[in-house]
Amino acid sequence: MASQPNILYFQVDNLGCGELSCYTGGPFRGTWTPHIDEFARGGTRLTNFAPEAQCTPSRSALLTGRHAIRSGTHSVPIGAEAGWGLVRWERTLADALSEAGYACAAYGKWHVGEGPGRWPTDKGFDEWYGPPRTYDEALWPADPWYDPARDPVSRMLEIRKGQAAPDEREQLTLDVRRDCDAEYLKRTNDFITRCVDNGAPFFVYFNHSLMHMPVLPRKEFEGRTGNGPWADSLAELDADFAQLLALLEATGVRDNTIVVFAGDNGPEEVTAWRGSPGAWRGSYFAGGEGNLRTPCIVQWPGQIPSGQVSNDIMHITDWFTTLLGAAGVHVPTDRVIDGVDQRAWLTGEAAHSQREGYLYWMGAELYGVKWRDFKLVLVQQLHLSDPPQRLATPRVINLLTDPHEREAFALPHLHSWTASHFNRLMAEFAESVKREPLTPAGAPIGHVP
């Protein structure tokens, strides 16, 4: 249908709130990001957008509209054999959109499953190119202890609908990792051009590799900022996003395309490529506020007002429900959906977000609960490298008065009344699990909860 909006979801890997100049980065990180900044001025910028704690759970939550703990995808599968990930029963954004006539493509890291029945083309996408897991596997070939004749070889994969299994492409080396986004851009250009020529609405799930370690700018960006490879990589990210926006303009579909620019979790923590959480503290794979907030900006011309900034909560699962609603597609009713339709708020019909809070996990363990500007901490861990501390007495944090989460008690008020709201959110989740049991990690493809 001509009225169906196209959707471009541009997901950035390990993007802290202290990187982009339209948030709290820019010159403090060595370069401005002018194209992303301009995009923010033309749309709505969220300062309380909540991903999940790691790459895999965030991607799973976005695609299914469900907390990853429900889908058995709550943790990055380090060293997992093929056959892991989303089970056949799970329905994705691409499943629903493709059934409504959308052409769907994914480029970049998949990271929510491998093996028969779990590839992107099994989950509604018409085509995909990228690595099945993570970019740090590009470090393998240069490791003197690594032996490709004995050890696994990580490759870029490509698959189109109708194929039983992906085709293996080039080995994931540092050079391939450095240049992969140029290949994603090329393929996106071809896909969108074909869709426009055919008059088909499209959903492009574009997973940019930056700012995931190893952070390497392409050759044409090396030295561009004069402030090192991290700043050069931010300049590359900014330019790549601008290239996609220019493509939408050139093909004449910009005014009928929802564009979401969003991170997948908090910043890198590994020292050589450490990112910045900006005004917050914490890294990915932890429970600090720096991992519970990542940049998110959206434009939908004629629908979402420009120049808006909101600190209301939006969770990554909400995009599932919101995008399906925008496309006129029914949200599944035969399963628990955690996502909330945020169209009324984003379009200005409602003054505030339709969500007051959410639960957050690290792996399979519940780390805490957010409600408005308050946070209940059950397990304290700010950074990947910090040992988790399970608190005998949970902490209540007022993020307006203690944004760095330093105080053991929220004096002078304590805010103990907030327990009623935290308990309500936890009770609602517990009740939902009674109705629909959690899928265990590693569940077989045919598992049904």
C-alpha positions in Angstrom: 0.0 0.0 0.0 1.3 3.4 -0.9 0.3 4.8 2.4 2.5 2.4 4.3 5.6 4.2 5.6 9.0 2.8 4.8 11.2 2.1 7.9 14.9 2.6 8.3 16.2 1.4 11.7 19.8 2.5 12.0 21.3 0.7 15.0 24.7 1.8 16.4 26.8 -0.7 18.3 27.9 0.1 21.8 27.0 3.8 21.7 27.3 5.7 24.9 25.5 9.0 25.6 28.8 10.8 25.7 29.8 10.4 22.0 27.5 12.5 19.8 27.5 16.3 19.9 23.7 16.5 20.1 24.0 14.6 23.4 27.0 15.3 25.6 29.9 14.4 23.4 31.1 16.0 20.2 34.1 18.2 20.9 34.7 16.4 24.2 35.3 13.3 22.1 37.3 15.0 19.4 34.8 15.8 16.7 31.3 17.2 16.1 28.7 15.0 14.5 26.9 17.6 12.3 24.7 15.3 10.2 23.3 13.4 13.2 22.9 16.8 15.0 20.9 18.2 12.1 18.8 15.0 12.1 18.1 15.5 15.8 17.0 19.1 15.2 14.5 17.9 12.6 13.0 15.2 14.7 12.5 14.0 18.3 15.5 13.2 20.5 15.1 10.9 23.5 17.4 11.2 26.5 15.9 8.2 28.4 15.9 5.5 25.8 16.4 2.1 27.4 18.1 -0.8 25.7 18.9 -4.1 27.3 22.3 -4.8 28.8 24.1 -6.5 26.0 24.1 -6.8 22.2 22.1 -10.0 21.9 19.3 -9.2 24.3 18.8 -5.7 22.8 18.5 -7.0 19.3 16.2 -9.7 20.4 14.0 -7.2 22.4 13.8 -4.9 19.4 12.9 -7.6 16.9 10.3 -9.4 19.1 9.0 -6.6 21.3 9.7 -8.9 24.3 12.3 -8.7 27.0 15.1 -11.1 26.0 14.7 -13.0 29.3 11.4 -14.3 27.8 13.0 -15.6 24.6 16.1 -17.3 26.0 18.3 -14.7 24.4 19.3 -12.8 27.6 23.1 -13.2 27.1 25.7 -12.9 24.4 26.5 -16.5 23.4 30.3 -16.7 23.8 31.6 -19.9 22.2 28.1 -21.2 21.5 27.7 -23.9 18.9 25.4 -23.3 15.9 21.8 -24.0 16.8 21.3 -21.2 19.4 19.0 -18.2 19.5 15.4 -17.3 18.8 13.1 -20.3 18.4 10.7 -20.7 15.5 7.7 -19.6 17.7 9.1 -16.1 18.2 7.7 -13.5 15.7 9.9 -10.6 14.6 9.2 -7.2 13.2 10.2 -8.5 9.8 7.8 -11.5 10.1 4.9 -9.1 10.7 6.0 -6.5 8.1 6.7 -9.0 5.4 3.3 -10.5 5.7 1.9 -7.0 5.2 3.7 -6.5 1.9 7.0 -5.0 3.1 10.3 -6.0 1.5 12.7 -6.5 4.5 16.5 -6.5 4.6 19.1 -6.8 7.4 22.7 -5.7 7.1 25.4 -6.0 9.7 25.6 -8.1 12.9 22.7 -10.5 13.4 23.6 -12.0 16.9 20.2 -13.5 17.8 20.7 -17.0 16.4 22.5 -19.4 14.2 21.5 -22.6 12.5 18.5 -23.9 10.5 15.4 -21.9 11.3 17.3 -19.1 13.0 18.8 -17.1 10.2 17.4 -13.7 9.3 15.5 -15.2 6.3 13.8 -17.5 8.7 12.6 -14.5 10.6 11.0 -12.5 7.8 13.9 -10.9 6.1 14.4 -11.2 2.3 18.2 -10.9 2.5 21.0 -10.4 4.9 24.8 -9.8 4.8 27.0 -9.6 7.9 28.7 -11.5 10.7 26.5 -13.9 12.7 28.0 -12.9 16.0 30.4 -10.2 17.0 33.2 -8.0 15.6 35.8 -8.8 18.1 36.2 -12.1 16.3 38.2 -10.0 13.8 41.0 -10.1 16.3 41.4 -13.9 15.9 43.6 -14.0 12.7 46.2 -11.6 14.3 46.3 -13.6 17.5 49.6 -15.6 17.6 47.9 -18.4 19.5 45.1 -18.8 17.0 45.3 -21.6 14.5 42.6 -21.5 11.7 43.3 -25.2 10.9 42.3 -26.1 14.5 40.1 -23.3 15.7 36.8 -21.9 14.3 37.0 -19.4 11.4 34.7 -16.4 11.6 33.3 -15.3 8.3 30.9 -12.8 6.8 27.7 -14.6 5.7 25.1 -13.8 3.0 21.7 -15.3 2.6 18.6 -14.6 0.5 15.1 -15.9 1.1 14.7 -19.5 -0.3 18.2 -20.5 0.6 18.6 -23.3 3.2 21.8 -21.9 4.7 24.0 -18.8 4.3 26.8 -18.6 1.8 30.2 -18.1 3.4 32.0 -15.0 2.3 35.3 -13.4 3.4 37.0 -14.2 6.7 36.4 -11.6 9.3 39.8 -9.9 9.6 40.7 -6.5 10.9 40.6 -5.2 7.3 37.2 -6.6 6.6 35.9 -5.4 9.9 37.2 -1.9 9.1 35.5 -1.7 5.7 32.3 -3.7 6.4 30.1 -0.6 6.8 30.9 0.5 3.2 29.6 -2.8 2.0 26.5 -2.5 4.1 25.9 0.9 2.6 26.4 -0.4 -0.9 23.9 -3.2 -0.4 21.4 -0.9 1.3 21.6 1.5 -1.7 20.8 -1.4 -4.1 18.0 -2.8 -1.9 16.2 0.6 -1.4 16.6 1.5 -5.1 15.0 -1.8 -6.1 12.1 -1.4 -3.6 11.4 2.2 -4.9 11.5 1.0 -8.5 9.0 -1.8 -7.6 6.8 0.4 -5.6 7.2 -1.8 -2.5 7.4 -0.4 1.1 10.6 -1.4 2.8 12.0 -2.2 6.2 15.8 -1.9 6.4 17.4 -3.0 9.6 20.9 -1.5 9.3 23.3 -2.5 12.0 26.4 -0.2 11.9 29.6 -1.8 13.3 30.8 1.3 15.1 31.4 1.9 18.0 32.1 -1.8 18.7 35.6 -3.0 19.4 38.0 -3.1 17.6 37.2 0.5 16.6 38.9 1.2 13.3 38.0 4.0 10.9 38.0 3.4 7.2 41.1 4.6 5.3 39.3 7.7 4.0 38.5 8.8 7.5 42.0 8.1 9.0 43.4 11.4 10.4 40.3 13.4 9.4 39.7 14.9 12.8 43.3 15.0 14.0 42.2 13.6 17.3 42.8 9.9 16.8 41.0 6.8 15.5 38.0 7.1 17.9 37.1 10.6 16.8 37.8 9.6 13.2 35.3 6.7 13.7 32.7 9.1 15.0 33.2 11.2 11.9 32.7 8.0 9.8 29.5 7.1 11.7 28.2 10.6 11.1 29.0 10.5 7.3 27.6 7.0 6.9 24.2 8.0 8.4 24.2 11.1 6.2 24.7 8.9 3.2 21.6 6.9 3.9 19.5 10.0 4.5 20.8 11.3 1.1 19.7 8.0 -0.5 16.2 8.5 0.8 16.1 12.0 -0.6 17.5 10.9 -4.0 14.9 8.2 -4.3 12.1 10.5 -3.4 10.9 8.5 -0.3 12.3 10.6 2.5 8.9 12.1 3.4 7.3 8.7 3.7 10.0 7.0 5.7 10.3 6.6 9.5 14.0 6.8 10.4 15.2 5.7 13.8 18.8 6.3 14.9 19.5 4.4 18.1 22.1 2.6 20.1 21.9 -1.0 21.2 23.4 -0.6 24.7 25.9 1.5 26.7 29.5 2.2 25.8 32.5 0.0 25.3 34.5 -0.8 28.4 37.6 -2.5 27.0 40.5 0.0 27.7 41.9 0.3 24.2 38.5 1.3 22.8 36.6 2.6 25.9 33.5 4.7 25.1 31.8 7.4 27.1 28.4 7.3 28.9 28.4 11.1 29.1 26.7 12.5 32.2 26.1 9.0 33.5 28.3 6.2 34.9 28.7 2.7 33.6 29.4 0.6 30.6 27.7 -2.2 28.7 27.3 -5.6 30.4 26.3 -3.9 33.7 23.5 -2.1 35.5 24.8 1.5 35.7 22.7 4.2 34.2 25.3 4.6 31.5 24.1 1.2 30.2 20.4 1.9 30.7 20.5 4.9 28.4 21.7 5.2 24.8 21.0 7.8 22.1 17.8 7.5 20.2 16.5 10.0 17.6 13.5 9.6 15.3 12.1 11.4 12.3 8.7 10.8 10.6 8.0 13.8 8.4 4.5 15.2 8.9 3.9 12.9 11.9 6.6 13.4 14.5 7.3 17.1 15.5 10.8 18.5 14.9 13.0 20.0 17.5 11.6 18.0 20.4 13.6 16.6 23.3 12.1 14.3 26.0 13.4 12.7 29.1 10.4 10.4 29.4 11.2 6.6 29.3 11.0 4.6 26.1 12.2 1.0 26.1 13.7 -0.7 23.1 10.8 -3.2 23.0 8.5 -0.2 22.4 9.8 0.2 18.8 8.3 -3.2 17.9 4.8 -2.1 18.8 5.2 1.5 17.6 6.6 0.6 14.2 4.0 -2.1 13.6 1.3 0.4 14.6 2.7 3.0 12.2 2.7 0.4 9.4 -1.0 -0.5 10.1 0.0 -4.0 11.2 -1.6 -5.8 14.1 0.6 -6.6 17.1 0.5 -10.3 18.0 -2.0 -11.1 20.7 -1.1 -14.8 21.3 2.0 -14.0 23.4 3.2 -11.6 26.0 4.4 -8.4 24.3 6.4 -6.0 26.5 6.5 -3.1 24.0 4.2 -0.2 24.4 2.8 1.7 21.4 4.4 5.2 21.7 2.9 6.8 18.6 0.5 9.1 20.6 3.4 10.5 22.6 5.9 10.7 19.7 3.4 12.5 17.5 2.4 15.0 20.2 -1.1 13.7 20.8 -0.1 12.7 24.3 2.0 14.8 26.6 4.0 12.0 28.0 5.4 8.5 27.3 2.9 5.6 27.7 5.6 3.9 29.9 6.5 4.7 33.5 9.2 2.1 34.0 10.7 -1.3 33.3 12.7 -4.1 34.7 16.3 -4.6 33.7 18.5 -7.7 33.7 22.1 -8.6 33.2 22.0 -12.1 31.7 19.4 -14.1 33.5 19.6 -12.1 36.7 17.3 -9.3 37.6 19.5 -6.3 38.4 16.8 -3.8 39.2 13.8 -1.7 38.3 13.3 1.8 36.8 10.3 3.9 37.6 10.2 7.5 36.3 13.3 9.2 37.7 13.9 6.5 40.4 15.8 3.3 40.3 15.7 0.3 42.5 19.1 -1.5 42.5 19.1 -5.2 43.5 22.6 -5.9 42.0 25.1 -3.2 42.0 27.6 -3.2 39.0 28.5 -0.1 37.1 31.0 -1.5 34.6 31.7 -4.8 32.7 35.0 -5.2 34.7 33.3 -4.6 38.1 32.3 -7.6 40.2 28.5 -7.7 40.8 27.4 -7.0 44.3 24.0 -8.5 45.3 22.6 -6.1 47.9 21.1 -7.5 51.0 19.1 -4.2 51.2 18.1 -2.8 47.8 19.1 0.8 47.1 16.6 3.4 45.9 18.3 6.1 43.8 16.8 9.4 42.8 18.6 10.0 39.5 17.8 13.7 39.5 19.7 14.3 42.8 22.2 11.4 42.5 22.8 10.9 38.7 26.2 9.2 39.4 24.6 6.6 41.7 27.1 7.3 44.4 25.0 7.5 47.6 24.0 4.5 49.7 20.9 6.3 50.9 18.7 8.8 49.1 18.8 11.4 51.9 17.1 13.3 53.4 13.9 11.7 52.0 14.8 8.1 51.4 11.9 7.8 48.9 10.8 4.5 50.4 7.3 5.1 49.1 8.6 4.3 45.6 8.7 0.6 46.7 5.0 0.4 45.8 5.7 1.2 42.2 8.7 -1.1 41.9 6.8 -3.9 43.5 3.9 -3.3 41.1 6.2 -3.6 38.1 7.8 -6.7 39.4 4.5 -8.3 40.3 3.2 -7.6 36.8 6.2 -9.4 35.3 5.8 -12.3 37.7 2.2 -12.7 36.8 3.0 -12.7 33.1 5.5 -15.5 33.6 2.8 -17.6 35.2 0.7 -17.1 32.0 3.7 -17.8 29.7 6.8 -19.5 31.0 10.2 -18.2 30.0 12.0 -19.9 27.2 15.3 -21.3 28.5 18.6 -20.3 26.8 19.6 -23.0 24.3 16.0 -24.1 23.7 15.5 -26.3 20.6 14.1 -24.6 17.5 10.7 -26.2 18.0 10.3 -25.0 21.6 6.9 -23.4 22.5 6.6 -21.6 25.9 
